[in-house]
Amino acid sequence: MERIFLLSLGCPKNLIDSETLSGTLTQSGYTIVDNPEEAEAILISTCAFIRPAIEESVESILELAEFKKQGDCKKLVVLGCLVDRYKGKLLPLLPEVDAWIGLKALPYISSRLKDGNMPSLALEGPGWSLDHFLKRNLVHPYVAYVKIAEGCSNGCSFCTIPNIRGRFFSRPISEIKKEVEMLTQRGVKEIILVAQDTTSYGMDIYERPSLNELIYTLDSIEGLTWLRLLYAHPRRAMRLSEAFYRCQHLVPYLDVPIQHINNKVLKAMGRGYNGKEVYNIIDHFRKKLPHISLRTTVIVGFPGEDKKAYGELINFIEYAEFDFLGAFKYYPEEGTRAFCFKNAVSKKEKQNRWQRVMDTQKGILWNKNKKRLGTVEEVLVEESSDSFSIARAAWQAPEVDSQIYIEHKARAGSMVKIKITDILDYDLKGILLK
């Protein structure tokens, strides 16, 4: 088997796994194809964090299984989080799948495809090493996510990650630095640091919070343009202020997933902080770093979220005026502590609460976008055609935030100056400054 189609679903951490696997396969002589009709083997890197992600993964498996009936496909292999969450339970339910490979066993895929010795289920293995990461095939040539740690030990009552990816463990600073150096040498303009909780970095291997130390090390790398940080746990977020002051390349952007503001709900979630502390965090960054772009995520409809608790959440969103916000409806996930919690919120009420949150945030974003009209921004051009280009400013993260449409052709991967001229609902429009 020489031609492989690889589908990557889910979060940036999954994307890193898929890029690393793609690079490993390419190095072993396989060809990655864009069309599943051309593939001799189809690999699906799955997500299983919440119910919609599981449903998307299963739908993709069934859809791509059709290519075994028509076309050249001889093997259908499912990888990653879905496998580690359910292990062997799905084997009899999806007989179309030839092999189920967990995260730790991903480095073995290349050799097992080659010798034909693909097990029906493989969960154990060494996981990725630095050598694997250095061979990554990037989906986006100018933007790269870098995984600084794996797993999570926070123990939130609603979260499946510890069951899927295990306890938190950090990669050494020296190893991460080598990966970032390689990426910048390949022309990557933006490095995005990710983990399930980036602010826990180093607490296991260095016995102290070491994220700032890592950032200082990376900030000194020659050729680095933008360094971005995602998934900062609120309990440890304020320690990052010094890094924003000191670092030249760390963009003024912080993703702090608060999940809720009501004390009773936060306690039930097992978040380890209260509502007052969240208010203090927002006030801290707005005062110390007034130009920083703040992003968060919230969960609506968590068991016990009554009208009072939900009202507190809406009031807080209006107070904080986040630059960007993502909202999720709570799903009871088997294997989590919250799965058995009482006082469930109805499906209809969850939808209504979610919609109000999104409408509230839409109004906040509109007002923020109006203030940006006429401003001049340096942006990274990500896509370009003959008539327009798509770019982002430092205050916009890829995939989850807004974009800027430029009325001119600009070279993809370049940093250019633009003037914002119009609002396109969620996104913005600008003109290229010569």
DOFIMAR-640836 format. One line per field, with one value per residue (C-alpha): chain; residue in one letter; x, y, z; residue number from 0. Coordinates in Angstrom, 1 decimal, decimal comma. Layout:
BEGIN
chain (A|...);
res (a|...);
c1 (X|...);
c2 (Y|...);
c3 (Z|...);
n (NUM|...);
This chain:
BEGIN
chain (A|A|A|A|A|A|A|A|A|A|A|A|A|A|A|A|A|A|A|A|A|A|A|A|A|A|A|A|A|A|A|A|A|A|A|A|A|A|A|A|A|A|A|A|A|A|A|A|A|A|A|A|A|A|A|A|A|A|A|A|A|A|A|A|A|A|A|A|A|A|A|A|A|A|A|A|A|A|A|A|A|A|A|A|A|A|A|A|A|A|A|A|A|A|A|A|A|A|A|A|A|A|A|A|A|A|A|A|A|A|A|A|A|A|A|A|A|A|A|A|A|A|A|A|A|A|A|A|A|A|A|A|A|A|A|A|A|A|A|A|A|A|A|A|A|A|A|A|A|A|A|A|A|A|A|A|A|A|A|A|A|A|A|A|A|A|A|A|A|A|A|A|A|A|A|A|A|A|A|A|A|A|A|A|A|A|A|A|A|A|A|A|A|A|A|A|A|A|A|A|A|A|A|A|A|A|A|A|A|A|A|A|A|A|A|A|A|A|A|A|A|A|A|A|A|A|A|A|A|A|A|A|A|A|A|A|A|A|A|A|A|A|A|A|A|A|A|A|A|A|A|A|A|A|A|A|A|A|A|A|A|A|A|A|A|A|A|A|A|A|A|A|A|A|A|A|A|A|A|A|A|A|A|A|A|A|A|A|A|A|A|A|A|A|A|A|A|A|A|A|A|A|A|A|A|A|A|A|A|A|A|A|A|A|A|A|A|A|A|A|A|A|A|A|A|A|A|A|A|A|A|A|A|A|A|A|A|A|A|A|A|A|A|A|A|A|A|A|A|A|A|A|A|A|A|A|A|A|A|A|A|A|A|A|A|A|A|A|A|A|A|A|A|A|A|A|A|A|A|A|A|A|A|A|A|A|A|A|A|A|A|A|A|A|A|A|A|A|A|A|A|A|A|A|A|A|A|A|A|A|A|A|A|A|A|A|A|A|A|A|A|A|A|A|A|A|A|A|A|A|A|A|A|A);
res (m|e|r|i|f|l|l|s|l|g|c|p|k|n|l|i|d|s|e|t|l|s|g|t|l|t|q|s|g|y|t|i|v|d|n|p|e|e|a|e|a|i|l|i|s|t|c|a|f|i|r|p|a|i|e|e|s|v|e|s|i|l|e|l|a|e|f|k|k|q|g|d|c|k|k|l|v|v|l|g|c|l|v|d|r|y|k|g|k|l|l|p|l|l|p|e|v|d|a|w|i|g|l|k|a|l|p|y|i|s|s|r|l|k|d|g|n|m|p|s|l|a|l|e|g|p|g|w|s|l|d|h|f|l|k|r|n|l|v|h|p|y|v|a|y|v|k|i|a|e|g|c|s|n|g|c|s|f|c|t|i|p|n|i|r|g|r|f|f|s|r|p|i|s|e|i|k|k|e|v|e|m|l|t|q|r|g|v|k|e|i|i|l|v|a|q|d|t|t|s|y|g|m|d|i|y|e|r|p|s|l|n|e|l|i|y|t|l|d|s|i|e|g|l|t|w|l|r|l|l|y|a|h|p|r|r|a|m|r|l|s|e|a|f|y|r|c|q|h|l|v|p|y|l|d|v|p|i|q|h|i|n|n|k|v|l|k|a|m|g|r|g|y|n|g|k|e|v|y|n|i|i|d|h|f|r|k|k|l|p|h|i|s|l|r|t|t|v|i|v|g|f|p|g|e|d|k|k|a|y|g|e|l|i|n|f|i|e|y|a|e|f|d|f|l|g|a|f|k|y|y|p|e|e|g|t|r|a|f|c|f|k|n|a|v|s|k|k|e|k|q|n|r|w|q|r|v|m|d|t|q|k|g|i|l|w|n|k|n|k|k|r|l|g|t|v|e|e|v|l|v|e|e|s|s|d|s|f|s|i|a|r|a|a|w|q|a|p|e|v|d|s|q|i|y|i|e|h|k|a|r|a|g|s|m|v|k|i|k|i|t|d|i|l|d|y|d|l|k|g|i|l|l|k);
c1 (0,0|1,5|-1,3|-2,9|-5,8|-5,7|-8,7|-8,0|-11,0|-11,1|-8,8|-5,3|-3,8|-5,3|-4,1|-0,5|-0,9|-2,2|0,6|3,2|1,8|1,6|5,3|6,3|4,4|5,9|9,4|8,6|7,8|4,0|2,1|-0,6|-3,4|-6,2|-8,9|-10,1|-11,1|-7,3|-6,3|-5,2|-5,6|-7,8|-6,8|-9,2|-7,8|-10,8|-12,1|-14,2|-14,3|-18,1|-21,1|-21,1|-17,5|-18,2|-21,1|-18,9|-16,2|-18,7|-20,3|-16,9|-16,0|-19,2|-18,9|-15,3|-16,0|-17,9|-14,6|-13,8|-16,7|-15,8|-12,3|-8,8|-9,1|-8,1|-7,7|-9,8|-8,0|-9,4|-6,9|-6,7|-9,2|-12,2|-10,1|-8,6|-11,9|-13,9|-11,0|-12,5|-16,2|-16,6|-15,1|-18,3|-20,4|-18,3|-17,0|-16,1|-13,0|-9,9|-7,8|-8,2|-5,0|-4,7|-2,6|0,5|0,6|0,6|4,4|3,9|1,4|4,0|5,8|2,6|1,1|4,3|4,5|0,7|0,7|-2,0|-3,6|-7,4|-6,7|-3,5|-3,4|0,1|3,3|6,0|4,0|5,6|9,2|11,1|12,3|8,7|7,7|10,6|9,2|5,7|3,9|2,2|-1,4|-0,9|2,7|2,8|1,1|2,0|0,6|3,2|2,2|4,0|2,3|-0,1|-3,0|-4,6|-4,6|-7,1|-10,0|-12,9|-16,1|-17,4|-14,2|-13,2|-9,6|-7,9|-9,6|-8,5|-5,1|-4,0|-2,5|-0,6|3,0|5,2|7,8|11,3|12,0|15,0|12,9|10,2|12,9|14,3|10,9|10,1|13,6|12,9|9,4|10,8|13,5|10,8|9,2|6,4|5,4|3,2|3,8|0,9|1,5|-1,1|-1,9|-5,0|-3,8|-0,7|-0,3|0,4|3,5|6,6|4,8|5,5|9,1|10,4|8,2|7,2|5,1|7,5|5,4|7,0|10,5|9,5|8,1|11,3|13,3|11,2|11,0|14,8|14,6|15,9|13,2|10,2|7,5|4,4|4,2|0,6|-0,7|-3,9|-5,8|-4,5|-6,3|-7,7|-6,1|-2,6|-3,3|-2,2|1,4|1,6|1,5|5,3|5,7|3,5|5,6|9,0|8,6|8,9|7,1|4,4|1,2|-1,2|-3,8|-4,9|-7,3|-8,7|-11,5|-13,6|-16,5|-18,8|-19,0|-21,6|-19,9|-22,2|-21,7|-17,9|-17,7|-19,8|-17,5|-14,4|-12,7|-10,8|-11,7|-14,8|-16,6|-14,8|-11,4|-12,6|-13,7|-10,2|-8,5|-10,4|-9,8|-6,1|-5,5|-7,8|-5,8|-2,3|-2,6|-5,4|-4,6|-4,7|-7,3|-9,1|-10,9|-12,9|-15,2|-18,3|-20,6|-24,4|-26,9|-24,6|-26,6|-27,8|-27,4|-30,7|-32,0|-30,0|-26,7|-27,4|-28,3|-24,9|-23,2|-24,9|-24,1|-20,5|-20,2|-21,6|-19,2|-16,0|-16,6|-14,5|-13,0|-14,0|-16,1|-17,1|-20,1|-20,9|-24,1|-23,4|-23,4|-23,4|-20,4|-20,2|-17,1|-17,1|-18,3|-20,9|-22,6|-24,6|-25,3|-29,0|-31,0|-30,4|-31,3|-33,7|-32,4|-34,7|-33,5|-29,9|-30,4|-32,2|-29,4|-26,7|-28,4|-28,7|-25,0|-24,1|-26,4|-24,9|-21,4|-22,4|-23,4|-20,1|-18,1|-20,0|-19,2|-15,5|-15,4|-16,8|-14,0|-11,5|-12,8|-10,1|-7,3|-4,1|-3,0|-0,1|-1,6|-0,4|-1,8|-3,0|-4,8|-4,6|-6,4|-6,3|-9,0|-8,7|-6,7|-7,6|-5,5|-5,4|-4,1|-2,2|-5,5|-7,1|-6,3|-6,8|-9,9|-11,8|-11,8|-12,7|-10,7|-9,9|-10,7|-8,4|-9,5|-6,2|-3,9|-1,1|1,4|0,4|2,7|3,7|3,2|1,5|-0,1|-3,8|-6,5|-9,8|-12,6|-15,8|-17,5|-18,7|-20,9|-18,4|-15,4|-13,8|-12,8|-9,7|-7,5|-3,8|-1,5|1,3);
c2 (0,0|3,3|5,8|7,0|9,4|10,9|12,7|14,8|15,7|17,7|20,1|21,5|18,7|16,2|18,2|17,9|14,1|14,0|16,2|14,1|10,9|12,3|13,2|9,8|8,1|10,3|9,6|5,9|6,2|6,5|9,1|11,2|11,8|14,4|12,2|9,1|7,5|7,3|5,8|2,2|2,9|5,4|6,7|8,7|10,7|11,0|13,2|11,9|14,9|15,4|13,8|15,9|15,1|11,4|11,6|13,4|10,7|7,8|9,5|10,0|6,4|5,2|7,6|6,7|2,9|3,2|3,5|-0,1|-1,2|1,1|2,2|1,1|1,1|-2,1|-0,9|1,5|2,5|4,5|6,5|8,6|9,7|7,6|4,5|5,5|6,4|3,3|0,9|-2,4|-1,6|-0,3|-3,2|-5,3|-2,2|-1,0|-4,1|-2,0|-0,9|-3,0|-1,6|0,7|2,5|4,5|7,6|5,9|3,4|5,9|5,7|2,0|2,6|3,1|-0,2|-2,2|-0,9|-2,0|-5,5|-6,0|-6,9|-4,4|-5,5|-5,1|-3,0|-1,4|0,9|0,7|2,2|4,9|7,8|10,6|11,6|14,8|13,0|12,4|16,0|17,2|15,4|17,0|17,7|21,1|21,6|25,4|26,3|29,6|28,6|25,7|24,5|23,1|20,7|21,6|18,9|16,0|14,9|16,7|16,3|19,0|16,6|18,7|16,8|17,1|16,3|13,1|14,1|12,4|9,1|9,6|11,2|10,3|12,5|15,7|15,4|18,1|18,0|19,4|23,0|21,9|19,6|22,2|24,8|22,4|21,9|25,6|26,3|23,8|25,3|28,9|27,7|26,2|29,6|29,3|32,8|32,0|29,4|28,5|26,8|24,3|21,8|20,9|23,4|25,3|27,0|23,7|23,4|22,2|21,4|17,7|17,6|20,8|20,7|24,4|26,3|26,9|28,4|31,8|30,2|28,3|31,5|33,5|30,7|30,6|34,4|34,5|32,2|33,9|34,1|33,9|36,4|35,6|33,4|32,7|31,0|29,0|27,3|29,1|27,9|30,8|29,7|30,4|32,9|36,1|34,8|35,4|39,2|39,4|37,4|39,8|42,7|41,1|39,3|40,8|38,1|37,0|38,5|40,3|37,6|35,2|32,4|31,8|29,2|30,2|27,8|29,6|32,4|31,1|29,7|26,7|25,7|26,2|24,0|21,3|21,5|21,1|24,1|25,1|28,8|31,0|33,8|36,6|35,3|35,2|38,9|39,7|38,0|40,0|43,2|42,4|42,0|44,9|47,2|45,9|45,1|47,2|46,2|42,5|40,4|38,0|34,9|32,4|29,5|28,8|25,9|26,4|24,0|22,3|20,3|22,7|25,8|27,5|30,8|32,7|31,1|31,6|35,2|35,7|34,2|36,6|39,6|38,6|38,2|41,7|43,0|41,3|42,2|39,3|39,9|36,4|33,8|30,2|28,6|24,9|23,1|20,7|17,0|14,3|12,2|8,6|8,0|11,5|12,5|14,9|12,1|11,1|14,7|15,5|18,7|18,3|21,2|20,3|20,2|23,0|25,2|24,5|25,6|28,8|29,6|28,9|31,2|34,1|33,8|33,9|36,8|38,7|38,1|39,0|42,5|42,8|41,8|44,3|47,2|46,1|45,8|49,3|50,7|49,0|50,8|53,1|51,5|50,3|46,7|44,5|41,1|37,7|36,7|33,1|32,8|34,7|34,8|37,1|39,4|39,2|37,9|36,5|37,5|37,8|40,4|39,5|39,7|36,9|33,2|30,9|28,8|30,1|33,9|36,3|37,0|40,1|40,1|42,3|43,8|43,1|40,2|39,8|37,0|34,2|34,0|37,7|40,3|43,4|46,6|47,1|49,6|48,2|49,7|47,7|45,1|41,8|40,7|38,5|39,3|42,5|44,0|46,0|47,5|46,9|49,8|50,2);
c3 (0,0|-1,1|-1,5|1,8|2,5|6,0|7,5|10,7|12,9|16,1|17,9|17,2|19,3|16,9|14,0|15,3|15,6|12,0|10,7|12,5|11,2|7,7|7,9|9,2|6,4|3,8|5,1|4,8|1,1|1,2|-0,8|0,9|-1,5|-1,3|-2,7|-0,8|-4,2|-5,0|-1,7|-1,0|2,8|4,5|8,0|10,2|13,1|15,4|18,2|21,1|23,5|23,5|21,8|18,6|18,0|18,5|16,1|13,5|13,9|13,4|10,4|8,8|9,4|7,7|4,8|4,1|4,5|1,2|-0,6|0,4|-1,8|-4,7|-5,4|-4,5|-0,7|1,0|4,6|6,8|10,0|12,8|15,0|18,1|20,7|19,8|20,1|23,4|24,9|23,9|23,3|22,0|22,5|19,0|17,2|16,9|16,1|13,2|11,4|8,4|10,2|9,8|12,6|15,6|16,7|19,9|20,4|21,9|19,1|16,2|15,6|14,6|11,8|9,0|9,6|10,2|6,9|5,1|6,5|6,5|10,2|11,3|14,6|15,0|18,2|19,4|22,4|23,7|22,3|22,9|21,6|19,5|20,0|18,9|15,8|14,7|15,4|13,3|10,2|10,4|7,1|7,9|6,7|6,9|5,7|7,6|10,9|13,2|16,5|18,9|21,6|24,9|27,0|26,8|28,9|31,9|35,7|36,6|37,1|35,9|36,5|32,9|31,0|29,2|28,4|31,4|30,3|26,7|26,8|30,4|33,1|32,3|31,2|29,8|27,0|28,0|27,0|25,0|22,9|22,2|21,3|18,7|17,1|17,0|15,5|12,8|12,0|11,7|9,4|7,2|6,9|9,6|10,7|13,7|16,4|18,6|21,9|22,9|25,6|27,5|30,1|29,0|32,4|34,1|31,9|33,8|37,1|36,6|35,1|36,8|39,9|39,3|36,8|33,9|31,1|31,3|31,2|28,1|26,5|27,2|25,6|22,5|22,2|21,5|18,5|15,3|12,6|14,9|14,0|16,2|19,2|20,5|23,6|23,9|26,8|29,9|33,0|35,0|38,2|36,8|34,1|35,9|36,0|32,3|32,6|32,9|29,8|27,8|29,1|28,4|25,1|21,7|19,7|22,1|20,6|22,9|22,9|25,7|25,7|29,2|29,3|32,3|31,6|34,1|36,7|39,2|42,4|42,7|39,1|39,2|42,3|40,7|37,6|39,8|38,3|41,5|41,5|42,2|40,4|42,2|41,1|37,5|37,8|39,3|36,4|33,8|35,7|36,0|32,3|31,2|33,6|33,1|29,4|28,0|24,4|24,9|23,1|25,5|24,4|26,5|26,4|28,5|29,1|29,3|30,7|33,2|35,8|38,5|36,4|37,4|36,1|38,7|37,8|34,1|34,7|36,4|33,4|31,0|33,3|33,4|29,6|29,3|31,9|30,6|26,9|25,6|22,2|21,3|23,0|22,2|23,9|24,3|25,4|28,2|27,2|29,9|29,0|30,3|32,4|33,9|37,5|36,1|34,1|37,2|38,4|39,0|38,2|34,4|32,1|29,2|25,7|24,6|27,5|26,7|23,1|24,3|26,7|24,2|21,6|24,1|24,9|21,3|20,6|23,5|22,3|18,7|20,0|21,9|18,9|16,6|18,9|19,1|15,3|14,9|17,0|14,6|11,5|10,1|12,1|10,5|11,3|10,4|9,3|8,3|4,9|5,0|1,6|-1,7|-5,0|-8,0|-6,5|-2,7|0,2|3,7|6,7|10,4|12,9|16,1|18,0|16,0|16,4|13,4|12,9|16,0|15,6|12,8|9,6|7,6|3,9|1,9|-1,5|-3,1|-3,9|-1,3|-1,2|1,2|4,1|4,0|6,7|5,3|6,5|5,9|6,8|8,1|6,1|6,8|8,9|7,4|10,2|12,1|9,9|8,8|5,4|4,6|1,9|1,4|2,1|-0,3);
n (0|1|2|3|4|5|6|7|8|9|10|11|12|13|14|15|16|17|18|19|20|21|22|23|24|25|26|27|28|29|30|31|32|33|34|35|36|37|38|39|40|41|42|43|44|45|46|47|48|49|50|51|52|53|54|55|56|57|58|59|60|61|62|63|64|65|66|67|68|69|70|71|72|73|74|75|76|77|78|79|80|81|82|83|84|85|86|87|88|89|90|91|92|93|94|95|96|97|98|99|100|101|102|103|104|105|106|107|108|109|110|111|112|113|114|115|116|117|118|119|120|121|122|123|124|125|126|127|128|129|130|131|132|133|134|135|136|137|138|139|140|141|142|143|144|145|146|147|148|149|150|151|152|153|154|155|156|157|158|159|160|161|162|163|164|165|166|167|168|169|170|171|172|173|174|175|176|177|178|179|180|181|182|183|184|185|186|187|188|189|190|191|192|193|194|195|196|197|198|199|200|201|202|203|204|205|206|207|208|209|210|211|212|213|214|215|216|217|218|219|220|221|222|223|224|225|226|227|228|229|230|231|232|233|234|235|236|237|238|239|240|241|242|243|244|245|246|247|248|249|250|251|252|253|254|255|256|257|258|259|260|261|262|263|264|265|266|267|268|269|270|271|272|273|274|275|276|277|278|279|280|281|282|283|284|285|286|287|288|289|290|291|292|293|294|295|296|297|298|299|300|301|302|303|304|305|306|307|308|309|310|311|312|313|314|315|316|317|318|319|320|321|322|323|324|325|326|327|328|329|330|331|332|333|334|335|336|337|338|339|340|341|342|343|344|345|346|347|348|349|350|351|352|353|354|355|356|357|358|359|360|361|362|363|364|365|366|367|368|369|370|371|372|373|374|375|376|377|378|379|380|381|382|383|384|385|386|387|388|389|390|391|392|393|394|395|396|397|398|399|400|401|402|403|404|405|406|407|408|409|410|411|412|413|414|415|416|417|418|419|420|421|422|423|424|425|426|427|428|429|430|431|432|433);
